[in-house]
């Protein structure tokens, strides 16, 4: 039982970490597009 619980915990944490990384990448991409369009139109 303890092994199964540890496995579930390990599955939960990387998923959250990957979600956080994807979220940061998306925010960075949106910022980059905004900066690029600002530079392009100005």
N, C-alpha and C positions, 0 to 999 in steps of 0.2 A: 504493500500500500504506500509506503513512504517513497519508494522509487517512482511509482506512478504519479504521486503528488509533485515530486521534484521535476518530473518530465513535463507535467502540465505547467508548472511555474516557469520552466525554461522556454516552453513554447509561447507563453504569454509575454515574457519580457522582450525577446527579440522582435516579436510582432509589433509591440509598442515602440521599440527603438527604431524599427524600420519605418513605421508610420510617422514618427517624429522627423526622421531624415527626409522622407518624401515631402512632408509638409514644409520643411525648411527649403528644400530644393524648389518647390512650387513657388514659395514666396520670393525666393531669389530670382527665379525665372521671370515672374511678373515684374519685379523691380527692374530687371535688366531690360525687358521689353519696354517698360515705361521710360527708362533712361534713354534707350535707343531711339524711340519714337520722338521724344523731346528733343534730342540732338538732331534728328532728321528733319523735323518740322521747323526748328528754330533757325 
